Amino acid sequence: MRVTSCLLIAGCTLGGTGKPPGGDDQGSGVDHTACGSAMAAAPLAPAGFDYHDAMATASRNRWDASMPQPGDAMYPGGRYRTLAADATGMTHPGCTTDGLAYPAASIPSYPCAAREFAFPAGTNEDTTKPIVILVHGNSESPTGWMKFVHPDPASLMFPADTTARDQLAEILPAHGFRTIAVDMRTDKIDDPNSPEGKDTGNTPKNADHGWNVPILQELIKRVAIAHPDRQISLVGFSLGATTVRDAIRRLWVEWADHKWDVNILSRIDVVVVASGANHGVVSFAKQCGLNLTMRGTVTCQMGQRNQYNETEFHRSLNGPPMMTDHGEFGGWWETPCADGDYAFGKRMACGGHTVAYTTITMQDLPNGTQQDEFVSEHASRLYPTACANNVIDGLTDFDTSGYFYNGFFRNHYGSVRSAAGLVKVVAALEGN
């Protein structure tokens, strides 16, 4: 399903790692022999680990924007909301196309918002390529995938673009990929704002996995059903990284539990997760348990970036711990079907299909701390490392567009918006 090509904006030399000796004939940057050898030690049905949801389903989907209180079982934050109506008749408030500033993508039976990016003049969809679904980060929308230039670049505290650079919304359609961006509708978040002088509310409109995952899960399912002869690739940025991984897990569990007849891992071609908190986030200690809104619950789900301990949310996602080269935490379930066989403690779980995984993040500083505002190299990479192409950007590979709060998080965004990051994403999707 993958076609080799070169991203012209910056040249091929900035992309991927190429094919290692004896490696993958699809060009994923992973040696399948080494991955298979690593996965041979993976535990089967490990005691104390269950691939079913570690988080509960919300008893009600909507909140009244009051400040949640400790232990309130009615508060939906920290739990999976449902697209179907709850006992009060309310559906997930983020699953709506109301008030969109763009035409909603037309996807059969999909009720939530998504934005499809147009092909440039003279380019048609390459139906031999996977359909790509882009999954944005927190407090964000599909605009994060689009080109942007700051209205006053000279006012920024870094060398900023003076003309808009093409981003994935423009680049991928130009490469023939049908490209759809999910919209988590963070503008519809029903948490309270912070009281003046305090940081106990959710003024930035942070979502948690309970808000995000059901929306993406339904989009993947509807695209898979509408296009039974096509593969799907996913690109998740920041919170979108763990959202992608958890949505895939939940869809696979539906198949494993005989609730859906499609093994989604047989339909996924490439997974790119960039600047993701797969093993913790820097804001954990400041928010978890102190902020009771989704701003706090999402950090609790991701864990502490340094001195990481597996969280309840990660337990069903990352799985049992494994030995790693540097004594850091790695989980056996982080790259399901990377070997075409093993997923979530089971063999023959992939329909004979191999999924390619790439992670992208900014390299850590020489003293071991991170320059990325939220995650480190370890937080972002996937295990076993033999089964994922874990690549890094340099310390100067930040987003120069001035996007998102005047480029305040430009290092974090570099994995998907810098020239180097863009090349790596496209190289992964093209199988370079």
N, C-alpha and C positions, 0 to 999 in steps of 0.2 A: 504493500500500500504506500510505501514511501518512495519519493522521487528525489534524487540528488540535484541540488541547485545551489547557487551562490547568492548571498544577499549583497546586492550591488552597492548599498549605501556605505559600506565600510570595508568590503573585501572579505574573502573567505578566511584569511589568516586569523581573524578575531573569533571565529566560530569554533565550536566543538573540539573534540580531542582526536577526531579521526578514528580509524579502525585499528585496534590493537592487534598484535600478532595472534593468530588463531581466534580472532574475535568474531563478533556478530556480523553476519552477512547483510544485515539491514542497516548497519552504520549507526547504531545507537550509542556508541562509545562504551559499551559494556561487552566484556568477554563472556560469552554464554557458557563456555566451559568452566571458567572461574566462578561464575554465578551459580551454576549447577552444583559445583563442588561445595560452595558455601551453604547452599540450601539443603544439601544432603544431611547436614547436622541439625536442621530445623526440627523443633519438637512437634509431635503429633498430639492433638487434643490435650494440650498442657493443662495440668491441674491448676485450678484457680483462675484460669483465663477463659473468657467467653467472648466470642465475636459478636454477640448480640449487644444492643445498646447498653452502655454504662450509665447514661442519663435517662431520666424518666420522661414520659410524654406529659406535656402540660395538661392540667385539668381544665384550663380555659385558655383561649387563644389571645384574648385582648386584656389590656390593663387600663386603668382609669387615670394614668399619669400622676398618681399620688406616689409619695416616697414609699417603696416597699419596706416592710419591717422584717427583722430576723425571723426565719422559720416560717414565713407565710407560705403555706402550700398552694395558695391560689395565685401567687405571682408567677407568671410564665417564664421569666428569665431563668436561665440555667436548665431549661427543659425544652424538648422538641415540641414546637407548635405544629399544628396540623393544617393542611390545606382544606380538609373536610371540616364541616361545621362541628363545633364542640357542643356540649349539652345545653348551652344557652343559645345556640344557633349562630355563633360567631365564627368566622373563618380567620385564617392568618392575615393580619392587617397589612403585611408586606406583599401579599399575593394579590396585586391589583394593577390595572393599567390606567387607573384614574389619574389625571393631571400630568401625563407624560408630555415632555417637550419634543418628543420624536414619535414617529409612527411605530407602534409595537410590532415586533416580529410576528409573522403569521406561522404558528406552529400548531398543527392539529391537536386539539384537546388540552392545550397548555393555557391555563388561566392567568398566569403571572406575567410580569413585564420582562422583556428581553429586547435587545436592539441588534438588528442585523446590519452589517456594514456592506455597502454597495461595492460591486466590482467597478474598477475604472473603465473608462471607454476603451473598447477594443479587447477587453479581457473577459473571458467566460469562465464559469465554474469548471474546475477539473474534477470530474466525478470519480476519478481513480484515487483521489486524495481523501483523507478523513475530513469530516466536518469538525471544525474547531469551535470549542466553547470557551470563552474567556470569563474568568471569575475574579471580580475586583476585590479590593481590600476594604478595610473598615472605614466607616463614615464616607463612603465613596459611591460611585455610580459608573456606568459605562464610559463616561467622558475620560476616565483615567487611561483608556486605551487609545485615545485620539490625539492628533497633533495639536500643539498648543504653543503659543509664544506670549510671554508676559508683556503687558502694555507699556511697561517702563523697564526694560532690561537693565539699564544703567543704574537703577536704584537698588538692585540686588547685591548681596555681599559675596558674589562669586561670578566668574565669567559666564554670563547667561547668553542663550541664543538670541539672535536678533531677527531670525526668520524661523518659521515653524518647521520642525523636522517631522517627516512621516513617522508614525508610530504603528503598532500592530494593527490598528483599525484600518490603516491604509496599506500597509505592507502585505499583510496576509491575503486580502482579496487580489492584490496585484500578482501574487504567486498562485492564484487560482483556487485558494481555499475559501469555501463557504465559511463565513466567520460570524458567530453569534455571541453576544455578550449578555450574560444574565444581569438583571438589575434587581438588587436586594431591597430596593426602595427604603433605604435608610431614612428618607424624609418622612416615612410613615411610622417611625419608631415611637412607641407609646410610653416611654420612660419619662420621668420628670427631669427638668433642668436642675442644675445645682443652685441652691440658695446663694445669695450674694455673699461673697467672701469664703465660700466653702466649696469643696470638691466632692460632694457626696451624691450628686445627681449625674445625669447623662447628657449634659449640654452638647458634647460633640456628636451625639447620636451614634454611639458605638452599638453594633449588633453582637450577638454571641452565636455559637454554632446552632443553638436551638432555633434561632430566627433564620439563619442562612441556609442550613443544610437541607431542610425540606423543600425550599424553593428550587435549589439547584438539582436536587434529587429528581424532582418532577420534570425539570427541563431535560435532563439527560434521558430519562425514561421516554419522554414524548418524542424526542429526536430519534432515539433508537427504534421506537415503534414505527415512526413515519418513514424511516429509511432503513429497512431491514437488511439491505445489501451494502450498507456503508459502515465504515469504521468511524469512531469518534475519538478526537484528541482533546485534551483539556489543559488549559494554562491557568494556574491559580497564583495570585500575587498576595503576599502578606496573609491576612486572615483567609483569603481565598485559597491558600495552599492547603490548610487543614480542612477547609470546607470541601474542597475537591476530594480529598482522601476519604473523608467521612461519608460523603454522598455515595462514592463508589462502594464503600463497605456496606452501607445500608441496602443498596440495590443488590449487591451480591448475596446478602443475608436473605433478602426476599426470595431469591432463586434457591438458595440452600434450604430454606424452609418450605419450598414448594408453593410459594405465594405468587410467583411470577415465573413464566417459562423461559425467560431470557437470562443467561449467565452474562452479566454485564462485562465481566473480565474477558470474555471472548470477543467483545465488541470494542474494547478500548485499545487504541493503537499506541499513543504517546501521552504521557503525563508529565507536564512541566510544572514544578512548584518552586516559586521564586520568593526569596526573603520570607520564608514560612517559619512559624514557631512550632516546628515538629518536636522540639525538646526545650520549650520554655521561651519566655519573652521578658524583656527587661523591666516592664512595668508591673510585674506580678506583685512584688512586695508592697508597692505603693497603692494597689487597688484591691487585691484579693482579700475578701473578708472585711474590708474597710468601706468599700463602695458596694452597696447591695443591689444596684441596678445592673443592667447588662454590661455596663462599662467595667464593673468589678467581676461579674460572673465569667466574662470571656477570658480575663486574665487567669482566673482560677482554673479554667479549663485547659489553659496552655502551660501553666507551671512556671517556675522560676528559671530564668535563663542560665544563671550560674548556680552550681550545686543543684542541678535538676533532679527531681524525684518524679517518677511517673504519676500523672494525675489520674483521677477516676475517668475523665473523658478519654485520655490517651490510652487507658488500659485495654479497651476493646479495639483500639486503632493501631497502636504500636505493638501490643502483644507482650509476650514474656521477654525478659532481658537476655542479651547475648554478650559474649566476650567481645570487646573492641580493642583496637590497637592502643588507644590512649586512656583506657579506663573510663571512658565516657559512657553514658547510657545509649544503647541501641536496642531496638526491638525487632523480633523476628518477623513481625507482620507488616513492616513498613513498606515493602515493595511486593505486594501480592502479584503472583504470576510473572514476575520478572524472569523466572526460569521456565515458564510455560507449564508448571506443574503444581507448585505449592502456594497456598493462600490461607491465612487465618487458621493455621493448625491442621490443614487437610491437604492430602495429595490428590492428584487428578481433579483439581479444583478450577482448571482454567480452560477446559474445552480444547486442550492442546495448543492454546494461543499464548504468545509471549507479549507482555506489556513492557514498553520501554519507559524508564524513569530518568528524568533529569532534574537536578536542583541547581539553582543559581543564587548566589548571595555575594555580598562584598567581603573581601578578605579581612581578617582581623588585623589589628595593629600589631607591630612587632612585640609589644609587651603582653599580648594575649587578649587585650580588651577589644571590643568591637567598635568600629566606626559607624556601621549601620546603626540607626537610631533605636532599633528594637531587637534585632537578633544577631547571633554570632554564627560563625561557620558551623559549629557543632549543632546549634539550635536548628539550623536550616537543612543540614544534610540528612539523607536517608540511609538506612542500613538494611541488609548487609551492604557494605560499601562496594563489594564486588558486583552488586546487582543494580547499582544506580550510578549514573554519570553525574557525580557531584562536582560542579565546576564553580569557580569563583571569578568575580570581577576584581580589578585593581582598585586601589584606594582613590584614584582619580576618575573612576568610571561611574560618576553620579549623573543624575538627570539634570541637564543644563537648561531645561525649558522654563524653569520657574513655576512649574505646575504645583498645585496643592499648597495653599498657604505660603505663597511666594517662595516655593522651593524649600520650605523649612525641613522637610524630610527627604531631601534630594538624594542622600546616600541610600536610603531604604528603597526609593523608587528606581535607583540605578539598575537594578536587576532586570527590569522590564522596559525602562524608558531611556537608558543611555545607549549610545551607539554600540558599545560592546555587549550590553545585555540583550539588545534587539537581535544581534547576530546570533547569539547563543540560543535564544528562543527559536528563531527560524531554523537554525541548523538542526535543533532537536526535532522539530516538527517535520522537516524535510528528510530526516534520517541521515544527515551528514556526519 
